[in-house]
Amino acid sequence: MNPPGSDRLGHPAFGAALLWIVDLDGVIWLAGKPIGDAAGAVATLRAHGARVVFATNNSAPTTDELLARLARIGVEASPDDLVSSAKAAASLLEPGQSVKVLAEGGVLEALDGRGVTAVNGGPVDAAIVGWCREFDFDSLAATATAARGSGRLIGTNEDPTHPTPTGLVPGSGALLAAVATASGVTPEVAGKPHRPMAELMLRTFAFEEGDPSVVMIGDQPRTDGRLAERLRIRFGLVDSGVTPAGVDHFDAPVATRAPDFAALVRQSLGHRA
């Protein structure tokens, strides 16, 4: 039997957590469509005095697009409540550098904010790959050439798949693997669970590694869970995204698990919800 105040896996419940770092795709929404009462769960946590922020490996949307999607489902947030793998990738470059980009608006926005120039031809300091719907042979060849010529390949993340309402589609990791294979350059990966994303989260959300009042919620132990382990904070797993409910062997410690985010919040707060 679990001790009083613990979750169903026998670990301390998340009800006392003051900072909840929540993934977006597969946790809050699928392709922008809310998962259950995600907005209600955020509101409940905030009503209990917790800060709720968001960390996504999806590098395609801009900050304004992500904030607008949150607002449409009833979740208010500010830029300081959001980090992405696009921003983490941009942090690996120096102002004044130039890059070849195979990615969408979120990466271009992050590079511009960093003072890095995206160019289509000529010598570059690096090639950068994020999720991109315009991936084809020509873009693969051009990006691989840039990576080979510069000797540097940066990936926003290495997620092999991306969850949608109709199932999994290829993720940034699939594109990055193709460019790495074609160029022969070993990529530096910025997003969850890697150190650049961890450092970005520590700076943006103003907490310290090992803080017992901080928890991370996600749908992938391999990314969200491993990053929580790196930061020495607890990880809550939801079954609404990439990890199916029947899987019970994980790549990282799972402190608590629930069918979706709203259920996890109810489970964590118990009678206080």
Backbone bond lengths (Angstrom), bond angles and torsions (degrees), N, CA, C in turn:
res aa  C-N    CA-C-N  psi(-1)  N-CA   C-N-CA  omega(-1)  CA-C   N-CA-C  phi
1 M - - - 1.464 - - 1.519 109.15 -
2 N 1.333 116.18 139.48 1.459 120.20 178.49 1.522 110.79 -71.99
3 P 1.324 117.90 144.67 1.465 119.89 178.05 1.510 110.95 -67.44
4 P 1.362 117.89 157.66 1.469 120.17 179.12 1.519 110.98 -56.05
5 G 1.356 115.07 140.72 1.456 120.14 177.60 1.510 113.96 79.30
6 S 1.333 118.07 8.22 1.458 120.23 179.43 1.513 109.29 -107.69
7 D 1.358 115.93 163.11 1.454 119.45 178.93 1.520 109.51 -86.04
8 R 1.338 115.90 -176.18 1.462 119.85 -172.16 1.523 113.04 -72.13
9 L 1.347 118.56 -12.02 1.450 120.73 175.46 1.527 111.34 -94.45
10 G 1.341 116.96 2.62 1.440 119.69 174.81 1.506 114.91 90.06
11 H 1.324 119.31 11.46 1.453 123.64 178.98 1.520 109.80 -106.99
12 P 1.343 117.67 159.33 1.466 118.87 179.43 1.521 111.51 -53.59
13 A 1.310 116.75 137.48 1.459 120.91 179.73 1.519 110.55 -65.20
14 F 1.328 115.84 160.02 1.459 121.52 -176.88 1.531 112.09 -86.12
15 G 1.319 118.31 1.78 1.458 121.07 -172.25 1.512 114.09 -59.88
16 A 1.349 118.09 -28.03 1.463 120.91 -178.44 1.522 112.62 -89.31
17 A 1.324 117.87 -0.34 1.468 120.27 -177.66 1.524 110.56 -66.52
18 L 1.324 115.82 138.33 1.461 121.48 -179.12 1.521 112.75 -100.67
19 L 1.329 117.55 -21.13 1.461 121.77 178.13 1.518 108.64 -130.19
20 W 1.324 115.70 118.25 1.461 122.48 177.39 1.525 108.33 -107.82
21 I 1.328 116.81 117.25 1.464 122.20 177.24 1.526 106.90 -100.71
22 V 1.322 116.63 114.26 1.467 121.48 -167.72 1.528 110.14 -117.80
23 D 1.322 115.97 131.71 1.463 122.32 172.35 1.528 108.68 -69.06
24 L 1.321 117.01 161.08 1.461 120.92 -179.82 1.529 112.29 -102.27
25 D 1.331 117.73 -67.04 1.466 120.95 -177.09 1.523 110.09 -66.26
26 G 1.320 115.66 122.80 1.451 121.16 -179.84 1.514 114.02 88.93
27 V 1.337 117.43 -7.26 1.463 121.27 179.52 1.530 110.43 -121.38
28 I 1.321 116.62 -56.74 1.464 121.89 177.96 1.528 110.38 -87.82
29 W 1.336 116.54 -39.06 1.460 119.78 -177.58 1.526 111.37 -152.04
30 L 1.320 114.46 167.89 1.462 123.72 167.90 1.523 106.42 -124.59
31 A 1.336 116.41 113.77 1.464 121.81 -177.15 1.531 111.19 51.50
32 G 1.317 116.83 39.88 1.462 121.42 177.52 1.510 115.41 85.89
33 K 1.332 117.93 -9.27 1.467 121.03 178.89 1.522 108.57 -90.41
34 P 1.348 117.78 124.37 1.463 119.63 -174.14 1.516 112.79 -62.78
35 I 1.325 115.13 145.72 1.457 121.82 176.89 1.525 108.17 -96.50
36 G 1.324 116.47 110.72 1.451 120.18 -179.07 1.519 111.53 57.30
37 D 1.317 116.19 -145.35 1.460 121.05 -179.64 1.531 109.85 -96.52
38 A 1.338 115.69 58.73 1.466 119.92 -178.90 1.520 111.10 -60.99
39 A 1.336 116.85 -41.85 1.465 119.98 -179.47 1.522 110.84 -63.96
40 G 1.324 117.15 -40.41 1.450 120.67 177.48 1.515 112.22 -63.31
41 A 1.332 116.44 -36.93 1.462 120.54 178.56 1.522 110.90 -64.71
42 V 1.348 116.72 -42.86 1.461 120.54 177.27 1.525 110.19 -61.93
43 A 1.328 116.44 -45.14 1.461 120.48 -179.62 1.529 111.40 -62.02
44 T 1.327 116.79 -39.80 1.457 120.65 179.35 1.527 111.15 -62.99
45 L 1.326 116.40 -45.61 1.462 119.61 178.90 1.523 111.21 -61.09
46 R 1.323 116.34 -44.14 1.463 119.64 -179.55 1.526 111.11 -65.46
47 A 1.318 116.68 -35.93 1.459 120.03 177.93 1.520 111.78 -65.31
48 H 1.337 116.15 -25.25 1.463 121.07 177.84 1.528 111.70 -92.09
49 G 1.334 117.44 10.17 1.458 120.68 173.81 1.506 116.10 91.38
50 A 1.343 118.32 5.74 1.455 120.69 179.78 1.526 110.82 -88.27
51 R 1.308 116.14 149.34 1.466 121.34 171.34 1.529 108.10 -92.79
52 V 1.318 117.32 130.96 1.464 122.37 179.40 1.521 108.28 -115.15
53 V 1.337 116.33 122.72 1.464 122.32 179.76 1.526 108.65 -129.06
54 F 1.322 116.28 173.15 1.460 119.91 -170.55 1.533 111.14 -132.89
55 A 1.332 114.94 139.10 1.463 121.69 179.11 1.521 108.21 -134.38
56 T 1.324 116.49 119.33 1.463 120.55 -175.71 1.520 111.92 -124.49
57 N 1.327 115.67 143.37 1.461 121.64 172.37 1.524 111.50 -86.37
58 N 1.322 117.59 -7.56 1.465 120.96 179.47 1.525 109.12 -74.21
59 S 1.317 116.48 112.28 1.468 121.05 -175.16 1.520 112.85 -92.26
60 A 1.323 118.32 -5.02 1.466 120.41 -172.31 1.528 113.94 -73.67
61 P 1.345 120.68 -48.32 1.473 119.23 -175.50 1.523 111.90 -74.58
62 T 1.316 116.10 151.49 1.463 121.29 171.82 1.529 109.06 -77.76
63 T 1.328 115.83 169.49 1.462 120.45 177.88 1.525 111.08 -59.41
64 D 1.331 116.74 -46.27 1.467 120.05 179.97 1.524 111.29 -62.05
65 E 1.321 117.55 -37.93 1.469 120.19 179.09 1.523 110.89 -65.01
66 L 1.324 117.24 -42.03 1.460 120.18 179.20 1.522 111.32 -66.35
67 L 1.326 116.63 -42.99 1.462 119.84 179.04 1.528 111.00 -64.69
68 A 1.329 117.15 -36.72 1.459 120.62 178.24 1.527 110.75 -67.66
69 R 1.337 117.43 -39.40 1.467 120.48 177.49 1.527 110.38 -63.33
70 L 1.333 116.58 -41.64 1.460 119.67 177.28 1.531 110.39 -62.15
71 A 1.331 116.37 -44.61 1.470 120.14 -179.13 1.521 111.17 -61.56
72 R 1.345 117.17 -37.62 1.464 120.47 -178.63 1.521 112.37 -64.09
73 I 1.330 117.62 -28.04 1.461 119.04 179.42 1.536 111.47 -98.51
74 G 1.344 116.09 7.05 1.454 119.84 173.91 1.507 115.92 95.64
75 V 1.341 117.45 19.46 1.467 121.27 179.13 1.524 108.72 -115.75
76 E 1.319 116.84 116.25 1.459 121.12 176.61 1.527 109.56 -87.93
77 A 1.319 115.61 136.24 1.464 120.79 179.57 1.521 108.56 -152.58
78 S 1.328 115.77 160.52 1.461 122.12 177.69 1.529 108.63 -116.06
79 P 1.330 118.64 167.27 1.471 120.03 177.32 1.522 113.47 -55.42
80 D 1.336 117.71 -30.49 1.462 121.12 179.37 1.526 112.75 -72.63
81 D 1.335 116.50 -8.38 1.466 121.24 178.32 1.524 112.17 -97.60
82 L 1.325 117.44 12.15 1.461 119.93 -170.49 1.522 111.56 -142.05
83 V 1.336 116.75 131.16 1.462 121.90 168.70 1.523 108.36 -128.65
84 S 1.329 115.42 153.34 1.462 120.75 -178.98 1.521 109.98 -139.19
85 S 1.325 115.60 162.17 1.457 120.16 176.72 1.526 111.32 -65.98
86 A 1.345 117.09 -24.01 1.470 119.66 176.56 1.525 110.56 -63.13
87 K 1.335 116.51 -45.02 1.466 120.36 178.47 1.525 111.08 -66.73
88 A 1.323 116.40 -37.71 1.462 119.63 178.36 1.529 110.83 -63.85
89 A 1.340 116.53 -40.69 1.467 120.41 179.01 1.521 111.06 -65.59
90 A 1.328 117.19 -42.42 1.466 120.76 179.44 1.519 111.22 -61.74
91 S 1.342 117.04 -31.76 1.464 120.56 -178.61 1.519 112.38 -66.13
92 L 1.337 118.11 -16.01 1.458 121.95 179.17 1.522 112.46 -82.89
93 L 1.321 117.34 -5.43 1.457 122.16 -179.16 1.522 110.22 -111.59
94 E 1.330 115.90 159.53 1.454 120.89 -179.34 1.529 110.46 -104.12
95 P 1.331 117.15 145.78 1.467 119.40 175.58 1.523 111.25 -53.79
96 G 1.340 115.13 137.45 1.458 120.75 -178.90 1.514 114.15 95.60
97 Q 1.326 117.89 -13.00 1.454 119.99 177.89 1.523 110.35 -78.24
98 S 1.340 115.86 164.16 1.463 121.78 177.74 1.523 109.23 -124.87
99 V 1.340 116.17 148.32 1.460 121.06 -175.56 1.521 110.60 -140.56
100 K 1.315 115.38 154.15 1.452 123.01 167.12 1.519 107.45 -93.51
101 V 1.333 117.83 127.49 1.457 122.12 -171.95 1.526 111.19 -114.22
102 L 1.310 115.35 127.84 1.465 122.08 166.99 1.532 105.60 -118.11
103 A 1.309 116.24 84.57 1.464 122.12 -173.95 1.523 108.02 -169.98
104 E 1.331 115.46 178.99 1.466 120.15 -177.58 1.529 111.52 -110.60
105 G 1.344 115.65 -161.31 1.459 121.55 -166.61 1.505 116.20 -58.28
106 G 1.333 118.11 -34.71 1.452 120.16 -178.73 1.515 112.48 -61.28
107 V 1.330 116.44 -40.48 1.465 120.30 178.76 1.521 110.47 -70.36
108 L 1.328 117.24 -42.92 1.468 119.99 179.28 1.527 110.67 -61.11
109 E 1.337 117.36 -40.68 1.461 121.63 177.30 1.526 110.82 -62.58
110 A 1.331 116.92 -45.55 1.462 120.79 -177.82 1.525 111.26 -65.79
111 L 1.319 116.85 -39.28 1.469 120.34 178.35 1.523 110.55 -65.31
112 D 1.320 116.12 -42.94 1.463 119.95 179.27 1.531 110.26 -61.82
113 G 1.314 116.94 -41.60 1.452 120.46 178.67 1.517 112.97 -65.61
114 R 1.311 116.67 -24.86 1.460 122.69 179.17 1.523 112.14 -87.83
115 G 1.344 116.50 -11.28 1.458 119.98 -177.07 1.510 113.45 82.76
116 V 1.332 116.62 25.91 1.467 123.03 179.11 1.525 108.51 -105.43
117 T 1.326 116.85 137.71 1.464 121.94 -175.68 1.514 111.35 -99.32
118 A 1.330 116.32 129.26 1.458 121.64 173.81 1.526 108.72 -89.55
119 V 1.330 117.08 127.29 1.469 121.98 -178.23 1.518 109.52 -127.33
120 N 1.316 115.97 156.07 1.463 120.82 -178.28 1.524 113.52 -96.53
121 G 1.314 117.76 -17.93 1.462 120.09 -178.18 1.512 111.28 -153.70
122 G 1.318 115.18 170.31 1.446 120.53 179.36 1.518 112.31 85.60
123 P 1.331 116.58 177.57 1.469 120.95 -179.73 1.533 111.32 -62.71
124 V 1.322 115.81 141.99 1.467 121.44 177.98 1.529 108.47 -135.34
125 D 1.329 114.88 166.03 1.462 120.36 177.62 1.520 112.33 -87.10
126 A 1.329 116.93 -19.61 1.464 120.59 -179.18 1.519 109.25 -169.56
127 A 1.320 115.21 164.64 1.467 122.18 167.12 1.518 107.11 -112.73
128 I 1.331 116.56 142.99 1.458 120.65 -178.84 1.524 109.45 -128.22
129 V 1.331 115.91 134.39 1.466 121.91 -176.35 1.524 109.35 -122.55
130 G 1.329 115.81 128.50 1.456 123.27 172.25 1.512 109.00 -133.60
131 W 1.331 116.65 -174.28 1.471 118.74 179.86 1.524 109.39 -67.02
132 C 1.324 116.42 134.83 1.465 120.47 -173.42 1.520 109.69 -153.44
133 R 1.329 116.28 126.14 1.466 120.76 179.43 1.519 112.57 -80.91
134 E 1.348 117.63 -8.78 1.464 121.00 -179.11 1.524 112.09 -96.40
135 F 1.310 117.69 18.75 1.463 121.94 -178.86 1.529 110.07 -67.41
136 D 1.330 116.63 125.30 1.463 121.92 175.44 1.525 108.19 -151.77
137 F 1.336 116.57 -175.51 1.466 119.82 -175.84 1.520 111.69 -62.13
138 D 1.340 117.34 -41.82 1.462 119.69 -178.22 1.527 111.99 -64.55
139 S 1.337 116.84 -42.36 1.466 118.96 179.18 1.524 110.93 -68.88
140 L 1.328 117.06 -35.63 1.462 120.57 175.55 1.526 110.66 -61.43
141 A 1.336 116.19 -47.13 1.466 120.17 -178.43 1.526 111.57 -63.38
142 A 1.332 117.03 -44.50 1.467 120.39 -178.22 1.526 111.44 -66.12
143 T 1.328 117.25 -41.16 1.457 120.16 -178.48 1.528 110.78 -70.97
144 A 1.324 116.96 -38.84 1.459 120.11 177.01 1.525 111.05 -64.07
145 T 1.323 116.47 -39.24 1.464 120.06 177.70 1.529 111.21 -62.92
146 A 1.324 116.25 -42.22 1.470 120.55 178.85 1.524 110.78 -64.95
147 A 1.318 117.08 -41.40 1.461 120.50 178.84 1.522 111.33 -65.08
148 R 1.322 115.82 -42.13 1.458 120.37 179.72 1.520 111.02 -65.35
149 G 1.333 116.05 -41.86 1.462 119.94 -178.03 1.512 113.04 -69.27
150 S 1.344 116.73 -36.84 1.467 120.38 -178.34 1.523 112.32 -88.55
151 G 1.329 115.93 -21.23 1.459 120.11 -176.94 1.516 113.44 75.76
152 R 1.334 116.28 14.01 1.468 119.02 -177.52 1.523 110.40 -140.18
153 L 1.325 115.45 128.18 1.463 122.79 178.68 1.524 108.18 -129.55
154 I 1.333 116.44 122.57 1.464 122.32 -179.84 1.518 108.69 -113.20
155 G 1.321 117.03 128.99 1.459 122.32 175.23 1.510 110.44 -108.88
156 T 1.333 117.11 135.86 1.461 118.84 176.73 1.521 110.49 -63.96
157 N 1.316 116.95 -37.95 1.461 121.60 176.67 1.514 108.74 -165.19
158 E 1.322 116.13 171.72 1.461 120.41 -178.59 1.523 112.11 -120.80
159 D 1.339 117.01 25.81 1.465 120.29 176.82 1.529 109.36 -62.51
160 P 1.308 119.12 121.81 1.469 119.76 -178.02 1.522 113.35 -71.98
161 T 1.343 115.93 -25.79 1.466 119.73 -177.81 1.521 110.35 -134.28
162 H 1.343 114.34 165.62 1.464 121.77 179.71 1.530 106.71 -134.05
163 P 1.359 118.56 126.82 1.468 119.95 -175.93 1.528 112.76 -77.29
164 T 1.321 116.64 139.40 1.460 123.25 175.20 1.529 107.78 -136.22
165 P 1.341 118.07 167.06 1.468 119.37 178.63 1.518 113.97 -60.14
166 T 1.325 117.65 -22.62 1.464 120.58 -178.52 1.525 112.72 -102.35
167 G 1.329 117.41 7.05 1.457 120.57 178.97 1.517 112.23 125.62
168 L 1.318 115.25 -172.50 1.458 121.19 -176.94 1.527 110.82 -84.88
169 V 1.343 115.88 140.02 1.459 122.05 173.58 1.528 107.46 -121.30
170 P 1.346 118.14 163.60 1.465 119.51 179.59 1.525 112.10 -57.50
171 G 1.328 116.68 136.27 1.451 122.45 179.41 1.513 112.42 -100.71
172 S 1.324 115.48 -175.15 1.469 120.69 -178.52 1.518 112.03 -59.18
173 G 1.339 116.24 -34.33 1.452 119.03 -178.86 1.511 113.40 -61.94
174 A 1.336 116.63 -32.37 1.464 119.73 178.14 1.528 110.78 -66.89
175 L 1.343 116.48 -41.32 1.461 120.51 177.92 1.517 110.68 -68.06
176 L 1.327 116.28 -42.65 1.465 120.68 -179.54 1.517 111.20 -62.14
177 A 1.326 116.93 -39.73 1.464 120.32 179.01 1.518 111.58 -62.40
178 A 1.339 116.31 -38.11 1.465 119.36 178.74 1.522 111.33 -65.43
179 V 1.342 117.00 -44.05 1.472 120.46 -179.96 1.530 110.70 -67.03
180 A 1.329 116.83 -40.63 1.461 120.09 178.83 1.521 111.03 -62.67
181 T 1.333 116.68 -42.41 1.461 120.54 179.13 1.522 111.03 -65.20
182 A 1.330 116.74 -44.23 1.462 120.30 -177.70 1.525 112.76 -69.77
183 S 1.327 117.25 -32.25 1.468 120.72 -176.68 1.516 113.52 -92.08
184 G 1.325 116.59 -25.34 1.456 120.00 -174.66 1.522 113.28 77.37
185 V 1.343 117.46 11.73 1.463 122.22 -178.57 1.531 109.15 -102.16
186 T 1.320 115.94 129.10 1.460 120.54 177.36 1.522 109.48 -74.11
187 P 1.325 118.43 124.80 1.471 119.68 -174.79 1.524 113.56 -78.24
188 E 1.329 115.01 149.64 1.464 122.89 165.47 1.525 105.77 -93.59
189 V 1.321 116.92 127.88 1.460 120.30 -177.13 1.525 109.42 -108.59
190 A 1.337 115.83 130.97 1.460 121.03 -171.80 1.524 114.17 -96.71
191 G 1.327 117.48 -36.63 1.458 121.51 -170.30 1.519 114.01 -77.83
192 K 1.333 115.56 -174.55 1.463 120.82 178.24 1.520 110.50 -53.47
193 P 1.327 119.15 133.54 1.459 129.40 9.47 1.531 113.82 -102.10
194 H 1.315 118.32 23.56 1.460 120.96 -168.52 1.531 112.82 -84.42
195 R 1.334 113.83 165.61 1.460 120.55 -171.63 1.531 114.20 -60.76
196 P 1.340 120.46 -39.50 1.475 118.44 179.93 1.529 112.98 -56.87
197 M 1.335 117.83 -39.99 1.467 120.56 177.87 1.518 110.24 -68.60
198 A 1.325 117.30 -40.13 1.461 120.26 178.49 1.523 110.75 -60.03
199 E 1.318 117.41 -45.05 1.462 120.63 -178.92 1.522 111.15 -66.86
200 L 1.337 116.79 -37.74 1.464 120.43 177.47 1.524 110.49 -63.10
201 M 1.315 117.62 -41.90 1.452 121.56 179.87 1.529 111.10 -66.55
202 L 1.309 117.52 -42.83 1.461 120.96 178.97 1.524 111.06 -59.82
203 R 1.346 116.26 -42.60 1.466 120.13 179.45 1.524 111.32 -69.26
204 T 1.319 116.82 -48.42 1.464 121.04 -171.88 1.526 111.73 -71.36
205 F 1.321 117.02 -41.47 1.460 120.79 -174.76 1.530 113.22 -96.22
206 A 1.336 116.41 -2.90 1.471 122.90 171.57 1.532 113.15 55.53
207 F 1.339 116.33 59.69 1.456 120.44 172.88 1.527 108.40 -136.30
208 E 1.304 116.76 171.30 1.452 122.13 -178.87 1.522 110.24 -113.43
209 E 1.318 115.83 151.38 1.459 120.08 176.62 1.528 110.16 -57.58
210 G 1.327 115.14 139.99 1.451 120.25 178.19 1.513 114.95 82.13
211 D 1.333 118.10 6.19 1.463 121.13 179.99 1.529 109.51 -66.95
212 P 1.329 119.04 117.86 1.474 120.44 -177.35 1.519 113.99 -70.69
213 S 1.339 117.70 -11.19 1.463 120.20 -179.63 1.523 112.29 -91.55
214 V 1.341 117.50 4.04 1.464 122.00 -178.09 1.523 109.39 -111.97
215 V 1.349 116.93 134.59 1.459 121.47 176.32 1.523 109.33 -131.90
216 M 1.324 115.56 155.69 1.461 121.60 176.77 1.516 109.43 -120.99
217 I 1.337 115.59 137.15 1.465 121.43 -179.52 1.525 108.53 -119.77
218 G 1.325 116.61 130.21 1.456 119.57 179.26 1.512 111.66 -158.33
219 D 1.335 115.13 177.70 1.465 120.67 -178.98 1.523 112.46 -109.88
220 Q 1.353 117.47 4.34 1.459 120.19 -177.35 1.533 110.64 -134.89
221 P 1.319 118.69 106.24 1.465 119.37 174.97 1.526 112.80 -57.59
222 R 1.327 117.38 -32.20 1.468 120.66 -176.15 1.523 112.27 -67.06
223 T 1.335 117.43 -27.55 1.458 120.20 179.76 1.527 111.08 -112.33
224 D 1.339 117.27 -64.20 1.466 121.32 -179.90 1.527 110.98 -60.90
225 G 1.332 115.87 -45.76 1.462 119.77 -177.11 1.511 112.93 -67.27
226 R 1.323 116.56 -42.77 1.464 118.74 179.00 1.522 112.21 -66.49
227 L 1.322 116.78 -33.60 1.464 118.60 177.03 1.523 110.30 -68.70
228 A 1.334 117.02 -40.50 1.463 119.80 175.02 1.527 110.22 -58.96
229 E 1.320 116.25 -41.81 1.465 120.48 178.56 1.532 110.43 -63.47
230 R 1.320 117.40 -41.68 1.466 121.37 177.57 1.521 111.11 -60.42
231 L 1.344 115.85 -40.72 1.463 121.18 -178.94 1.528 112.60 -83.52
232 R 1.336 116.20 -5.39 1.468 122.48 -179.69 1.527 111.41 60.09
233 I 1.337 114.78 43.71 1.462 121.47 173.51 1.527 108.08 -122.73
234 R 1.339 116.32 164.52 1.462 120.48 -176.44 1.531 111.07 -79.14
235 F 1.331 114.64 150.92 1.461 121.93 -176.80 1.516 110.53 -121.24
236 G 1.342 115.52 129.67 1.456 121.93 173.70 1.513 110.23 -109.51
237 L 1.323 117.13 128.31 1.462 123.14 -176.54 1.523 110.45 -102.36
238 V 1.341 116.37 135.13 1.458 121.44 172.34 1.524 109.19 -114.23
239 D 1.333 115.18 149.89 1.463 121.23 -175.93 1.526 112.92 -95.39
240 S 1.321 117.94 13.21 1.462 121.47 -172.27 1.530 113.75 -91.87
241 G 1.332 117.71 1.39 1.454 120.03 -177.52 1.510 112.70 -122.47
242 V 1.335 116.92 -114.36 1.459 122.16 -173.32 1.525 112.32 -79.78
243 T 1.328 118.27 -38.70 1.463 121.16 -174.89 1.522 110.72 -84.63
244 P 1.341 118.40 114.94 1.463 119.78 -179.12 1.525 112.06 -70.90
245 A 1.333 114.97 157.88 1.458 120.66 -175.09 1.526 112.48 -61.57
246 G 1.318 118.76 -30.30 1.458 120.67 -175.59 1.510 114.99 -76.40
247 V 1.320 118.49 -12.38 1.462 122.03 -178.06 1.520 109.34 -80.32
248 D 1.340 116.96 129.91 1.460 119.18 -179.43 1.526 112.79 -132.20
249 H 1.338 117.71 14.38 1.460 121.74 173.95 1.525 107.27 -117.40
250 F 1.334 116.37 122.50 1.455 120.38 -169.52 1.522 111.57 -120.93
251 D 1.340 115.48 159.67 1.454 122.48 178.60 1.518 113.06 -86.37
252 A 1.326 117.61 -2.37 1.460 122.16 -178.73 1.525 108.80 -152.82
253 P 1.325 118.15 157.44 1.464 120.32 179.41 1.528 111.83 -62.33
254 V 1.319 116.86 134.21 1.464 123.04 177.56 1.519 107.94 -113.45
255 A 1.330 117.06 117.66 1.461 121.13 -177.72 1.520 111.95 -81.25
256 T 1.331 116.54 -34.04 1.460 120.10 178.37 1.515 108.72 -154.72
257 R 1.333 115.75 158.58 1.467 120.35 -175.53 1.518 109.07 -145.30
258 A 1.350 115.62 146.15 1.460 120.66 179.96 1.525 109.08 -153.73
259 P 1.339 117.52 162.88 1.466 119.62 -179.71 1.522 113.36 -61.80
260 D 1.333 117.58 -37.33 1.455 120.53 178.14 1.528 108.88 -152.53
261 F 1.336 115.95 179.36 1.458 120.76 -174.38 1.528 112.00 -64.41
262 A 1.329 116.82 -43.68 1.464 119.74 -179.76 1.520 110.89 -60.83
263 A 1.327 117.05 -40.91 1.460 120.53 178.62 1.520 110.91 -66.18
264 L 1.324 116.89 -38.04 1.462 120.12 179.03 1.530 110.88 -64.37
265 V 1.338 117.06 -39.60 1.461 120.55 178.46 1.518 110.34 -66.01
266 R 1.333 117.67 -44.83 1.462 120.46 177.93 1.529 110.50 -59.87
267 Q 1.314 116.07 -43.26 1.454 122.60 -179.63 1.534 110.80 -63.24
268 S 1.310 116.60 -38.36 1.459 121.42 -176.42 1.522 112.56 -75.94
269 L 1.332 116.47 -39.61 1.465 119.49 -177.55 1.513 112.93 -85.08
270 G 1.333 117.45 -22.98 1.444 120.99 177.24 1.515 112.48 58.54
271 H 1.320 117.44 -128.66 1.458 121.43 -174.97 1.510 112.48 -67.61
272 R 1.366 118.35 -15.16 1.463 120.45 -178.76 1.522 112.19 -80.96
273 A 1.359 117.28 -13.84 1.468 119.55 -175.69 1.534 110.78 -69.49
